[in-house]
């Protein structure tokens, strides 16, 4: 079955960020997301899931453990399980990206509060 973001389940999260669920099984989740300028996610980790983020448009900043890494358009980054992380858009333009999680992150997210 063909799928695109216009027919996929959609929800909003965080600071006016969009998410389109392209695939979601217990073993695999694929989402296309859009993050406006200045938005950021909360610091968290996944106990079981590894995640691969692929930036379709724009430039994202990832905060991983105690470091930051800039990921440019058409590049990706792998986040292993149990790794504290979040994505931020520190640019003046929106960013679009894919998030591929294996297994799914459903019921596998721990937010780190300071």
Legacy VTK file of the C-alpha trace (Angstrom):
# vtk DataFile Version 3.0
C-alpha trace
ASCII
DATASET POLYDATA
POINTS 114 float
0.000 0.000 0.000
1.315 3.432 -0.930
1.323 6.071 1.794
2.276 9.710 2.038
1.900 12.353 4.708
-1.425 13.551 3.251
-3.129 10.215 3.941
-1.202 9.321 7.118
-2.387 9.756 10.695
-1.365 13.247 11.870
-0.831 14.778 15.293
0.762 17.863 16.835
3.444 17.702 19.527
5.715 20.078 21.432
6.058 23.651 20.156
3.636 23.412 17.181
5.477 20.489 15.591
3.716 18.196 13.112
3.984 14.425 12.886
2.676 12.101 10.179
2.738 8.382 11.039
3.869 6.554 7.887
4.271 3.121 9.496
3.706 1.904 13.037
4.120 -1.670 14.209
5.583 -3.080 17.416
8.879 -3.653 15.610
9.141 -0.491 13.486
7.914 3.098 13.465
8.454 5.565 10.616
7.314 9.151 11.026
7.728 12.307 8.978
7.918 15.394 11.146
8.125 19.147 10.728
9.559 21.493 13.356
9.201 25.293 13.178
12.023 27.714 13.877
12.946 27.890 17.566
11.176 24.656 18.531
12.804 21.901 20.547
11.922 18.570 22.065
12.252 17.627 25.745
15.341 15.683 26.865
14.450 11.981 26.998
15.647 8.456 26.285
14.228 5.181 25.002
15.071 2.001 26.877
14.679 -0.366 23.913
14.369 1.653 20.712
17.158 2.935 18.549
16.247 5.888 16.357
17.544 7.120 13.040
16.769 10.743 12.172
17.151 11.806 8.531
16.902 15.530 7.769
14.908 16.105 4.583
14.988 19.911 4.668
16.897 22.369 6.838
19.445 21.935 9.625
18.764 20.293 12.998
20.745 20.383 16.221
20.809 17.204 18.288
21.719 17.265 21.946
23.057 13.823 22.830
24.165 13.151 26.396
26.314 16.230 27.107
27.250 17.142 23.515
25.559 18.812 20.556
25.766 17.846 16.916
24.497 19.707 13.865
22.929 17.554 11.166
22.440 19.175 7.778
19.899 18.511 5.044
20.123 15.064 3.423
22.157 13.670 6.318
21.180 11.486 9.257
22.126 10.455 12.771
21.614 7.233 14.741
20.649 7.455 18.419
21.261 4.190 20.338
18.872 2.972 23.066
19.333 4.416 26.576
20.921 7.600 25.167
19.602 10.909 26.510
18.780 13.160 23.552
16.553 15.762 21.948
16.275 17.563 18.630
16.084 21.354 18.277
15.607 23.777 15.422
17.992 26.647 16.127
17.574 28.143 12.648
15.185 30.707 11.166
13.573 28.151 8.825
11.380 25.105 9.532
12.966 21.660 9.308
11.456 18.460 7.909
12.793 15.043 8.878
12.114 11.327 9.114
12.280 9.455 12.425
12.744 5.701 12.091
12.478 3.806 15.388
13.214 0.132 15.886
11.367 -1.214 17.781
8.554 1.328 18.069
8.863 3.959 20.797
5.254 3.394 21.892
5.396 3.079 25.706
9.209 3.391 25.546
10.021 7.002 26.388
11.339 8.448 29.630
11.438 12.250 29.877
14.333 13.599 31.914
13.260 16.443 34.180
15.733 18.914 35.657
LINES 1 115
114 0 1 2 3 4 5 6 7 8 9 10 11 12 13 14 15 16 17 18 19 20 21 22 23 24 25 26 27 28 29 30 31 32 33 34 35 36 37 38 39 40 41 42 43 44 45 46 47 48 49 50 51 52 53 54 55 56 57 58 59 60 61 62 63 64 65 66 67 68 69 70 71 72 73 74 75 76 77 78 79 80 81 82 83 84 85 86 87 88 89 90 91 92 93 94 95 96 97 98 99 100 101 102 103 104 105 106 107 108 109 110 111 112 113
